[in-house]
Each structure stands twice: as C-alpha cells, then as structure tokens.
C-alpha cells in the first residue's frame, strides 16, 4: 500500500475520533446546562452525541471527569485568556467576561449546581477542583506578567490576590445579595490593584 494512502487513512481516523470526542464534549455541556449534573448520565450523553458508551469510557473514567472536562473546554472557548499588554487591561477584560455569565441564567444555574455538587460528592470534588485550578492559573499568569512588567511589587501574594478576584465573584454568585454587573468590573479591578499598591504606614 502506498505510504501516502496509509497516512491519509490514519489521518482520517484521527479526524473521525476527534469529531466524536468533540461531539461528546458538546453533548455533555448541553445536557449539564439543560438538566443539571445529577440528571446527566453516560447513556444520555452517548445518545445525544451519537456515539457508543464504550467510546466515552475509553476517554473518560467517570461522569465527573467527563462533565468537568466538557465544562473546562466550554469555559476556555467562552473566556479565552486576555493579553492586552497591561495588568489592568488583562484583569478588567477577564473580570468583565467573568461577570458576564449573569447574562446567561442557565450558566448561572449550572455554576451554582456544580459548586454545590463539589461540596456533597467527594468523587466530583477532585475534578471540580482541577477545573478551579485551571481558571486560577489564568489569573496567576496575568498577575505574574504584571510583576515582571513592574506593575505589581515582587512580594505580592499572587495566590491571595487571585482568591480576592474570584472571591467576590463566587460570593455574589452564590449568595445573591449584590448583583454581578459586568459594568462594575473595571471599578472592582481598580480597587483590587489599589489595595496591592498602597504602602502600609510605617
């Protein structure tokens, strides 16, 4: 068999596998946002994606890992990492997009449900934490660039700063005592950075 034909067939196989993989992720996020985590089953995902259950289990060991992989992919597509050239610009773009979830009530409901599930189901908590860490890594990368550009002091506690940014988001999302308005994101970022740059009195 000619080499070119062999390579062509192998490439086609990879394309078909990638198509099936993408279909499973898309079906999973659709079902999670439509029904909630508890109601999602591998059988429903397989039917929605038009693939065999064995295909799904070949790539994901459990429903929890599948759901959070699908959610990670969806969030990365909806919120690509900003790189505006300044820390203020990066954090403002990120926070504005983050708060923008409130324009999509289904996504708000999904986030609340996933957070609740992570508190109740130990098997789900680990994949959920991996996703949380992946989003924190985006903010940590922006803050690290800010330190390298001299926009933040080298001694800044970047982990705590990341927690502050996400803390406001999650608290308002879960408690609902104040709105999460994307128009407020620039002011919140300015306040956060001001607190980091003000030197304590000697």
C-alpha positions, 0 to 999 in steps of 0.5 A: 500500500502506498505510504501516502494512502496509509497516512491519509487513512490514519489521518482520517481516523484521527479526524473521525475520533476527534469529531466524536470526542468533540461531539461528546464534549458538546453533548455533555455541556448541553445536557449539564446546562439543560438538566443539571449534573445529577440528571446527566448520565453516560447513556444520555450523553452517548445518545445525544452525541451519537456515539457508543458508551464504550467510546466515552469510557475509553476517554473518560473514567467517570461522569465527573471527569467527563462533565468537568472536562466538557465544562473546562473546554466550554469555559476556555472557548467562552473566556479565552485568556486576555493579553492586552499588554497591561495588568489592568487591561488583562484583569478588567477584560477577564473580570468583565467576561467573568461577570458576564455569565449573569447574562446567561441564567442557565450558566448561572444555574449550572455554576451554582449546581456544580459548586454545590455538587463539589461540596456533597460528592467527594468523587466530583470534588477532585475534578471540580477542583482541577477545573478551579485550578485551571481558571486560577492559573489564568489569573496567576499568569496575568498577575505574574506578567504584571510583576515582571512588567513592574506593575505589581511589587515582587512580594505580592501574594499572587495566590491571595490576590487571585482568591480576592478576584474570584472571591467576590465573584463566587460570593455574589454568585452564590449568595445573591445579595449584590448583583454581578454587573459586568459594568462594575468590573473595571471599578472592582479591578481598580480597587483590587490593584489599589489595595496591592499598591498602597504602602502600609504606614510605617 
